[in-house]
């Protein structure tokens, strides 16, 4: 198979990248299909760094990302509250 045939046109990134874990995560940079996994991973990593309060920026739009984020937060046992 040629290199051109191996390109995933749905994925603009050729390889994984590292994201610095801070108290804020802006989800605008992520594809909607990736938001659930990104938020789950971010929360776990933030907890490991002992970050007690985080801010997840999902935007306004029609609320698809907001609902995904709220569902992940509600299902995460170590999340005490969110608004």
N, C-alpha and C positions, 0 to 999 in steps of 0.2 A: 504494500500500500504506500502511495506517495505521501510526502509531508502535507500536501494540499488536501488530501483525502482525510487526514487525521484532525483537521481543524474543526473545532466545535463552534459553529457560527452563532449559537445561542450564548456562548460564554466569551465575553470580551477579554478575559484575563487568561493568559496562557498557563499560569501556575498560581498556586495559593499564595496569599500574601499575609504578612503579620499586621495585626491591628493593635496599636497601643491601647491598653485598658486604662481608661480614666473614668471619672464619674459621669461622663456624658457620652452617649452614642447617637449619632445622627444617622438614621436609617435611609435617608435620601439616596445614599450611594449604593444601596443594595437592591437587587431585583426583588420584586414582590415574592417570587417563589422561594427566595432564600431567607426572608425575614424571620420566619419561625426558628430555623436553625441558628441564625446569627444571634437572635435575642437569647435563646437558651444557652448558647456557648458564652456569650457576653456576661450573662448573669452569673454563671458558674465561675468564670475567670475573675469577675469583680469581687465575688465572695472570697475567693482564694487570696485576693489582695487586701481583704478586710475593708472594702469600700462598702459603707453602710447605707448610703443613699445614692441612687443613680437617677439620671435623667435620660429618657429615651425619646428622641425627637422623631416622630413619624409623619408629620405634616398634616394637612387638613384634608384636601381631596374629597373622595367619596367614602372614606372611612375604612377601607379594606385593611390597610396596614394597622390602623388603630385597633380594629377588632382582633387581628392576629396577635398584636402585642398584649392586649388585655387578656386574651385567652391564655397565652403563655404565662403571664404574671399570675393569673388565678390558679393555674395548675402547678406552679412552682412552690414547693413546700416551704422554702426558706424566705419567701417574699411575705412580709408582714402586712403591708398595705400598699395601695397605689391609687392614683387619681388621674 
